[in-house]
Amino acid sequence: MTDQATSADTAPPGKPTSASRTTLSHIMTHADTNLLGTVHGGVIMKLVDDAAGAVAGRHSGGPAVTASMDEMAFLEPVRVGDLVHVKAQVNWTGRTSMEVGVRVLAERWNESTPATQVGSAYLVFAAVDADGKPRTVPPVIPETERDERRCQEAQIRRTHRLSRRRAIMELREKRAAEGLDD
């Protein structure tokens, strides 16, 4: 094996959590509302995916695609006129994937009260090359105790995702073997 092949298989140098952390802000308008007059959950989810995608691309140094979204929690309704801040950071990295944690905060555009948390989510992104093939990502280097906790929790979520996927595949195989194709 040549040095080039070996270096292509090794991870790039690690990056600290703060290197790709970002905040996107957006003011909510009537165009963002649902039938109840509050901001549609899908609008918030799009903002979450946008912020997480920016962080994943920054951390990995190139394109990254959404592989999954876990635990999207809507804690409070968002209203027209709210200034929404979507804060995202890489919590954990694997060889070609990374988990991005997102917090959604909202504040009234015309008040000086502190922003309150209105949502949170965890997304998994896969880094891809120009041909859409997986590519290696730099390890994330936690900088604080909070970053370290987030990294540990991300590993737990990954274990649960993989276990759930395996259990579903086993059930499907069993049903197919019994002639119960869905």
Backbone as JSON, one array per atom type, in Angstrom:
{
  "sequence": "MTDQATSADTAPPGKPTSASRTTLSHIMTHADTNLLGTVHGGVIMKLVDDAAGAVAGRHSGGPAVTASMDEMAFLEPVRVGDLVHVKAQVNWTGRTSMEVGVRVLAERWNESTPATQVGSAYLVFAAVDADGKPRTVPPVIPETERDERRCQEAQIRRTHRLSRRRAIMELREKRAAEGLDD",
  "N": [[0.85, -1.18, 0.0], [0.55, 2.22, -0.79], [1.86, 5.39, 0.44], [0.08, 7.38, -0.19], [-2.41, 6.06, -0.4], [-2.68, 5.15, 2.21], [-2.76, 7.59, 3.64], [-5.14, 8.59, 2.65], [-7.0, 7.03, 3.88], [-6.83, 7.69, 6.53], [-7.95, 9.73, 9.25], [-8.57, 13.24, 8.91], [-6.86, 16.0, 10.6], [-8.11, 16.71, 13.91], [-10.85, 18.92, 14.82], [-11.76, 21.65, 16.89], [-14.81, 21.97, 18.81], [-15.83, 24.58, 18.64], [-15.01, 25.47, 16.16], [-16.82, 25.08, 14.08], [-19.26, 25.78, 15.03], [-22.36, 27.51, 14.87], [-24.84, 30.15, 14.44], [-27.98, 30.71, 13.13], [-30.32, 33.2, 12.29], [-33.73, 34.21, 12.06], [-36.59, 36.08, 11.2], [-39.96, 35.52, 11.95], [-42.79, 35.41, 9.84], [-46.15, 36.09, 8.58], [-46.33, 34.35, 6.45], [-45.17, 32.06, 7.38], [-46.92, 30.68, 8.99], [-49.18, 28.21, 10.46], [-52.44, 26.59, 10.38], [-53.34, 27.22, 12.9], [-52.35, 29.65, 13.47], [-49.84, 29.89, 14.53], [-46.27, 29.47, 14.09], [-45.47, 27.16, 11.6], [-44.46, 23.82, 12.21], [-42.87, 22.58, 10.29], [-41.53, 24.7, 9.1], [-39.81, 25.48, 11.13], [-38.35, 23.11, 11.3], [-37.05, 23.13, 8.83], [-35.35, 25.35, 9.16], [-33.78, 24.32, 11.21], [-32.55, 22.14, 9.87], [-31.14, 23.58, 7.93], [-29.29, 25.1, 9.51], [-27.92, 23.02, 10.82], [-26.87, 21.7, 8.6], [-25.1, 23.64, 7.62], [-23.23, 23.7, 9.7], [-22.3, 21.04, 9.62], [-21.15, 20.96, 7.06], [-19.16, 22.92, 7.37], [-17.61, 21.76, 9.42], [-16.79, 19.34, 8.25], [-15.51, 20.2, 6.0], [-16.58, 20.33, 3.45], [-19.2, 19.12, 1.23], [-22.09, 17.82, 2.93], [-24.66, 15.59, 3.74], [-28.02, 15.27, 4.98], [-28.65, 12.57, 7.01], [-30.27, 11.53, 9.01], [-32.84, 12.62, 11.31], [-33.16, 13.08, 14.67], [-35.22, 12.98, 17.58], [-36.66, 15.5, 17.41], [-37.86, 18.1, 19.14], [-40.55, 20.11, 20.02], [-40.91, 22.68, 22.08], [-42.21, 25.03, 22.86], [-44.72, 27.15, 21.39], [-44.06, 29.06, 18.4], [-44.39, 32.37, 17.34], [-45.77, 34.71, 14.94], [-43.66, 37.39, 14.22], [-41.74, 36.67, 16.01], [-38.27, 36.51, 16.61], [-36.24, 34.1, 15.58], [-33.64, 32.06, 16.68], [-31.33, 29.77, 15.62], [-29.2, 27.57, 16.92], [-26.32, 25.68, 16.39], [-24.11, 22.84, 16.64], [-21.36, 20.54, 16.16], [-21.6, 17.51, 17.76], [-20.53, 14.95, 17.9], [-18.36, 12.75, 16.1], [-18.02, 10.24, 13.61], [-16.46, 7.96, 11.38], [-17.26, 8.8, 8.78], [-19.49, 10.19, 9.32], [-21.44, 12.54, 11.29], [-22.85, 13.83, 14.29], [-25.05, 16.49, 14.77], [-26.02, 18.83, 17.09], [-28.85, 20.8, 17.85], [-30.26, 23.8, 19.02], [-33.2, 25.66, 19.4], [-34.17, 28.93, 19.71], [-36.34, 31.6, 20.7], [-37.39, 34.98, 20.5], [-39.27, 37.96, 21.1], [-39.49, 40.26, 18.47], [-39.62, 42.96, 19.03], [-39.11, 43.41, 21.69], [-37.13, 43.53, 24.69], [-36.7, 41.25, 26.13], [-35.22, 38.21, 27.35], [-34.26, 35.56, 25.07], [-36.11, 32.5, 24.71], [-35.88, 28.95, 24.98], [-37.3, 27.08, 22.43], [-37.26, 24.77, 21.03], [-35.53, 21.71, 20.09], [-33.15, 19.53, 18.52], [-31.54, 16.62, 17.11], [-29.37, 15.82, 14.57], [-28.08, 13.64, 12.07], [-25.41, 13.73, 9.89], [-23.9, 12.82, 6.79], [-20.76, 13.01, 5.38], [-19.93, 13.75, 2.05], [-18.33, 13.17, -1.15], [-17.67, 14.72, -4.38], [-18.89, 12.89, -6.02], [-20.87, 11.86, -4.51], [-20.1, 9.9, -2.78], [-19.23, 8.5, 0.43], [-17.04, 10.36, 2.59], [-14.13, 10.84, 4.63], [-14.34, 12.39, 7.83], [-13.09, 15.06, 9.94], [-12.14, 14.35, 13.33], [-14.13, 15.5, 16.1], [-13.2, 17.81, 18.58], [-13.96, 18.06, 21.78], [-14.38, 20.98, 23.79], [-15.21, 21.9, 26.24], [-16.67, 20.93, 29.44], [-19.39, 20.67, 28.97], [-19.43, 20.24, 26.19], [-18.13, 17.78, 26.17], [-20.0, 16.2, 27.57], [-22.12, 16.34, 25.73], [-20.98, 14.96, 23.6], [-20.7, 12.37, 24.7], [-23.41, 11.77, 25.16], [-24.29, 11.78, 22.52], [-23.04, 9.5, 21.53], [-24.47, 7.55, 22.88], [-27.02, 7.94, 21.74], [-26.37, 7.18, 19.11], [-25.77, 4.45, 19.46], [-28.32, 3.55, 20.17], [-29.76, 4.18, 17.81], [-28.5, 2.45, 15.94], [-29.06, -0.04, 17.11], [-31.86, -0.06, 17.04], [-32.27, 0.02, 14.25], [-31.1, -2.44, 13.54], [-32.81, -4.25, 14.91], [-35.24, -3.79, 13.6], [-34.58, -4.62, 10.99], [-34.08, -7.34, 11.46], [-36.65, -8.18, 12.26], [-38.08, -7.7, 9.89], [-36.79, -9.52, 8.17], [-37.48, -11.93, 9.42], [-40.3, -11.88, 9.14], [-40.46, -11.93, 6.35], [-39.35, -14.46, 5.87], [-41.37, -15.98, 6.91], [-43.23, -15.63, 5.04], [-44.69, -13.3, 5.12], [-44.64, -10.83, 3.67], [-44.68, -7.33, 3.57]],
  "CA": [[0.0, 0.0, 0.0], [1.36, 3.44, -0.88], [1.58, 6.41, 1.45], [-1.13, 8.11, -0.58], [-3.6, 5.28, -0.03], [-2.77, 5.15, 3.66], [-3.2, 8.9, 4.11], [-6.53, 8.79, 2.25], [-7.83, 6.29, 4.81], [-6.71, 8.22, 7.89], [-8.79, 10.9, 9.51], [-7.88, 14.53, 8.93], [-6.67, 16.48, 11.98], [-9.33, 17.07, 14.61], [-11.26, 20.32, 14.91], [-12.51, 21.93, 18.12], [-16.25, 22.19, 18.67], [-16.11, 25.98, 18.29], [-14.6, 25.78, 14.79], [-17.94, 25.05, 13.13], [-20.49, 26.21, 15.72], [-22.96, 28.66, 14.19], [-26.2, 30.55, 14.76], [-28.75, 31.35, 12.06], [-31.48, 33.89, 12.85], [-34.77, 34.47, 11.06], [-37.81, 36.63, 11.77], [-41.11, 34.78, 11.47], [-43.83, 36.24, 9.25], [-47.42, 35.4, 8.35], [-46.12, 33.27, 5.47], [-44.64, 30.89, 8.09], [-47.89, 30.17, 9.96], [-50.07, 27.08, 10.18], [-53.86, 26.93, 10.53], [-53.59, 27.71, 14.26], [-51.8, 30.99, 13.6], [-48.46, 29.85, 15.02], [-45.33, 29.08, 13.03], [-45.56, 25.76, 11.21], [-43.33, 23.02, 12.63], [-42.01, 22.32, 9.14], [-40.67, 25.88, 8.9], [-38.76, 25.36, 12.14], [-37.51, 21.98, 10.91], [-36.2, 23.57, 7.71], [-34.3, 26.18, 9.73], [-32.91, 23.39, 11.94], [-31.75, 21.41, 8.88], [-30.21, 24.55, 7.32], [-28.21, 25.4, 10.44], [-27.14, 21.8, 11.02], [-26.13, 21.46, 7.36], [-23.99, 24.59, 7.57], [-22.24, 23.24, 10.67], [-21.71, 19.79, 9.11], [-20.27, 21.32, 5.95], [-17.99, 23.63, 7.91], [-16.75, 20.83, 10.15], [-16.21, 18.32, 7.36], [-14.74, 20.84, 4.94], [-17.19, 20.09, 2.15], [-20.61, 18.75, 1.27], [-22.6, 16.82, 3.86], [-26.1, 15.41, 3.52], [-28.79, 14.82, 6.14], [-28.91, 11.12, 7.02], [-31.42, 11.32, 9.89], [-33.15, 13.62, 12.32], [-33.63, 12.41, 15.88], [-35.69, 13.7, 18.74], [-37.08, 16.89, 17.2], [-38.8, 18.45, 20.2], [-41.12, 21.46, 20.0], [-41.17, 22.94, 23.49], [-43.13, 26.17, 22.97], [-45.09, 27.64, 20.06], [-43.38, 30.23, 17.87], [-45.43, 33.25, 16.8], [-45.4, 35.74, 13.96], [-42.94, 38.46, 14.88], [-40.64, 36.15, 16.82], [-36.96, 36.37, 16.02], [-35.82, 32.73, 15.92], [-32.2, 31.81, 16.58], [-31.06, 28.34, 15.56], [-27.8, 27.38, 17.29], [-25.94, 24.3, 16.08], [-22.7, 22.47, 16.77], [-21.07, 19.12, 16.03], [-21.46, 16.85, 19.06], [-19.81, 13.68, 17.79], [-18.01, 12.34, 14.74], [-17.58, 8.88, 13.31], [-15.49, 7.99, 10.28], [-17.79, 9.61, 7.68], [-20.73, 10.84, 9.75], [-21.34, 13.39, 12.47], [-24.11, 14.27, 14.87], [-25.13, 17.92, 15.03], [-27.06, 19.19, 18.04], [-29.45, 22.09, 17.51], [-31.18, 24.44, 19.96], [-33.98, 26.7, 18.76], [-34.56, 29.95, 20.67], [-37.18, 32.63, 20.11], [-37.63, 36.2, 21.27], [-40.1, 38.92, 20.38], [-38.63, 41.16, 17.71], [-39.71, 44.35, 19.51], [-38.96, 43.43, 23.14], [-35.76, 43.26, 25.13], [-36.69, 40.11, 27.03], [-34.3, 37.16, 26.88], [-34.8, 34.5, 24.23], [-36.41, 31.26, 25.41], [-35.72, 27.77, 24.14], [-38.59, 26.61, 21.91], [-37.11, 23.48, 20.38], [-34.2, 21.11, 19.98], [-33.09, 18.37, 17.64], [-30.25, 16.02, 16.81], [-29.34, 15.35, 13.19], [-26.87, 12.95, 11.64], [-25.01, 14.07, 8.53], [-22.83, 12.06, 6.18], [-19.92, 13.8, 4.48], [-19.84, 13.12, 0.74], [-17.47, 13.82, -2.13], [-18.38, 15.23, -5.55], [-19.65, 11.79, -6.62], [-21.85, 11.4, -3.54], [-19.54, 8.8, -1.99], [-18.81, 8.95, 1.76], [-15.65, 10.78, 2.77], [-13.72, 10.91, 6.03], [-14.5, 13.69, 8.5], [-12.18, 15.25, 11.07], [-12.74, 14.14, 14.64], [-14.46, 16.72, 16.83], [-12.48, 17.9, 19.84], [-14.75, 18.81, 22.77], [-13.57, 22.01, 24.46], [-15.72, 22.17, 27.58], [-17.38, 19.8, 30.05], [-20.68, 20.57, 28.27], [-19.14, 19.59, 24.91], [-17.81, 16.38, 26.47], [-21.28, 15.55, 27.88], [-22.86, 16.2, 24.46], [-20.32, 13.89, 22.83], [-21.08, 11.1, 25.32], [-24.83, 11.53, 24.89], [-24.4, 11.47, 21.09], [-22.65, 8.1, 21.36], [-25.62, 6.77, 23.35], [-28.05, 8.02, 20.68], [-25.9, 6.37, 17.98], [-25.96, 3.06, 19.83], [-29.76, 3.28, 20.09], [-30.14, 4.19, 16.39], [-28.02, 1.22, 15.31], [-29.81, -1.16, 17.69], [-33.23, 0.02, 16.49], [-32.18, -0.38, 12.84], [-30.83, -3.88, 13.5], [-34.02, -4.95, 15.34], [-36.23, -3.67, 12.51], [-34.15, -5.48, 9.88], [-34.3, -8.72, 11.88], [-38.09, -8.43, 12.2], [-38.47, -7.78, 8.47], [-36.28, -10.79, 7.64], [-38.31, -12.99, 10.0], [-41.62, -11.82, 8.49], [-40.29, -12.37, 4.96], [-39.15, -15.9, 5.92], [-42.68, -16.57, 7.2], [-44.12, -15.32, 3.92], [-45.54, -12.16, 5.48], [-44.11, -9.6, 3.07], [-45.55, -6.16, 3.71]],
  "C": [[0.9, 1.24, 0.0], [1.0, 4.4, 0.23], [0.32, 7.17, 1.11], [-2.39, 7.35, -0.17], [-3.78, 5.27, 1.48], [-3.29, 6.49, 4.17], [-4.65, 9.18, 3.74], [-7.47, 8.1, 3.23], [-7.77, 6.84, 6.24], [-7.54, 9.48, 8.02], [-7.95, 12.17, 9.43], [-7.69, 14.98, 10.38], [-7.99, 16.93, 12.6], [-9.58, 18.57, 14.62], [-12.01, 20.53, 16.22], [-13.98, 22.2, 17.81], [-16.55, 23.59, 18.15], [-15.79, 26.31, 16.84], [-15.76, 25.83, 13.81], [-19.26, 25.48, 13.75], [-21.04, 27.46, 15.02], [-24.36, 28.94, 14.72], [-26.8, 31.19, 13.52], [-29.97, 31.98, 12.7], [-32.44, 34.26, 11.73], [-35.99, 35.04, 11.77], [-39.01, 35.93, 11.14], [-42.21, 35.75, 11.0], [-45.11, 35.43, 9.07], [-47.28, 34.25, 7.35], [-45.65, 31.97, 6.13], [-45.67, 30.18, 8.96], [-48.67, 28.95, 9.47], [-51.51, 27.53, 10.39], [-54.21, 27.45, 11.92], [-53.04, 29.12, 14.48], [-50.42, 31.05, 14.23], [-47.56, 29.37, 13.89], [-45.39, 27.57, 12.84], [-44.29, 25.02, 11.63], [-42.36, 22.72, 11.5], [-41.08, 23.48, 8.83], [-39.5, 25.82, 9.88], [-37.81, 24.23, 11.77], [-36.58, 22.34, 9.76], [-35.05, 24.43, 8.23], [-33.28, 25.32, 10.49], [-31.99, 22.66, 10.96], [-30.74, 22.34, 8.21], [-29.02, 24.83, 8.23], [-27.31, 24.19, 10.64], [-26.3, 21.48, 9.78], [-24.93, 22.38, 7.22], [-22.87, 24.14, 8.51], [-21.53, 21.99, 10.15], [-20.75, 20.07, 7.95], [-19.0, 22.03, 6.41], [-17.04, 22.66, 8.6], [-16.04, 19.86, 9.21], [-15.39, 18.9, 6.23], [-15.29, 20.59, 3.56], [-18.63, 19.65, 2.3], [-20.92, 17.68, 2.31], [-24.11, 16.78, 3.68], [-26.76, 14.9, 4.79], [-29.06, 13.33, 6.01], [-30.12, 10.81, 7.9], [-31.61, 12.51, 10.81], [-33.75, 12.87, 13.5], [-34.22, 13.42, 16.85], [-35.99, 15.18, 18.5], [-38.16, 17.19, 18.22], [-39.24, 19.9, 20.03], [-41.58, 21.76, 21.42], [-42.2, 24.04, 23.73], [-43.53, 26.59, 21.56], [-44.27, 28.88, 19.69], [-44.44, 31.06, 17.15], [-44.88, 34.17, 15.71], [-44.76, 36.88, 14.73], [-41.83, 37.97, 15.79], [-39.36, 36.14, 15.98], [-36.43, 35.03, 16.51], [-34.33, 32.6, 15.67], [-32.0, 30.3, 16.62], [-29.56, 28.15, 15.77], [-27.43, 25.92, 17.09], [-24.45, 24.09, 16.28], [-22.55, 20.97, 16.56], [-20.86, 18.56, 17.44], [-20.54, 15.65, 19.02], [-19.47, 13.44, 16.34], [-17.65, 10.87, 14.72], [-16.54, 8.98, 12.21], [-15.97, 8.92, 9.17], [-19.05, 10.37, 8.08], [-20.48, 11.68, 10.99], [-22.73, 13.71, 12.96], [-24.0, 15.76, 15.16], [-26.3, 18.14, 15.99], [-27.55, 20.6, 17.73], [-30.38, 22.54, 18.63], [-31.88, 25.56, 19.22], [-34.48, 27.65, 19.86], [-35.43, 30.98, 19.96], [-37.3, 33.8, 21.07], [-38.51, 37.12, 20.44], [-39.18, 39.93, 19.71], [-38.57, 42.56, 18.31], [-39.6, 44.45, 21.03], [-37.52, 43.11, 23.52], [-35.7, 42.13, 26.16], [-35.76, 39.03, 26.47], [-35.02, 36.14, 25.99], [-35.07, 33.26, 25.08], [-36.25, 30.09, 24.44], [-37.1, 27.26, 23.74], [-38.49, 25.26, 21.22], [-35.68, 22.99, 20.42], [-34.29, 19.89, 19.07], [-31.66, 17.87, 17.54], [-30.34, 15.46, 15.39], [-28.03, 14.64, 12.93], [-26.63, 13.32, 10.18], [-23.9, 13.15, 8.08], [-22.07, 12.98, 5.24], [-19.78, 13.04, 3.16], [-18.89, 13.89, -0.17], [-18.32, 14.25, -3.32], [-19.23, 14.16, -6.23], [-20.71, 11.24, -5.67], [-21.38, 10.23, -2.7], [-19.1, 9.33, -0.62], [-17.33, 9.34, 1.79], [-15.38, 10.96, 4.26], [-13.89, 12.32, 6.58], [-13.47, 13.83, 9.62], [-12.86, 14.9, 12.38], [-13.09, 15.48, 15.28], [-13.72, 16.67, 18.17], [-13.31, 18.72, 20.82], [-13.85, 19.77, 23.54], [-14.0, 22.27, 25.89], [-16.35, 20.9, 28.15], [-18.72, 19.58, 29.35], [-20.49, 19.87, 26.92], [-18.86, 18.11, 25.11], [-19.09, 15.61, 26.77], [-22.08, 15.33, 26.6], [-22.28, 15.08, 23.61], [-20.71, 12.53, 23.38], [-22.54, 10.77, 25.06], [-25.05, 11.17, 23.42], [-24.04, 10.01, 20.83], [-23.78, 7.17, 21.83], [-26.72, 6.77, 22.29], [-27.65, 7.17, 19.48], [-26.11, 4.89, 18.26], [-27.44, 2.68, 19.71], [-30.25, 3.25, 18.64], [-29.75, 2.89, 15.72], [-28.77, 0.0, 15.82], [-31.23, -1.21, 17.12], [-33.23, -0.45, 15.03], [-31.99, -1.88, 12.71], [-32.09, -4.68, 13.87], [-35.1, -4.91, 14.26], [-35.86, -4.59, 11.35], [-34.37, -6.96, 10.23], [-35.78, -9.08, 11.82], [-38.56, -8.57, 10.75], [-38.02, -9.09, 7.84], [-37.13, -11.97, 8.14], [-39.67, -13.04, 9.32], [-41.54, -12.3, 7.04], [-40.11, -13.89, 4.92], [-40.45, -16.65, 6.2], [-43.69, -16.3, 6.09], [-45.06, -14.15, 4.19], [-44.96, -10.86, 4.94], [-45.13, -8.49, 3.19], [-45.57, -5.34, 2.44]]
}
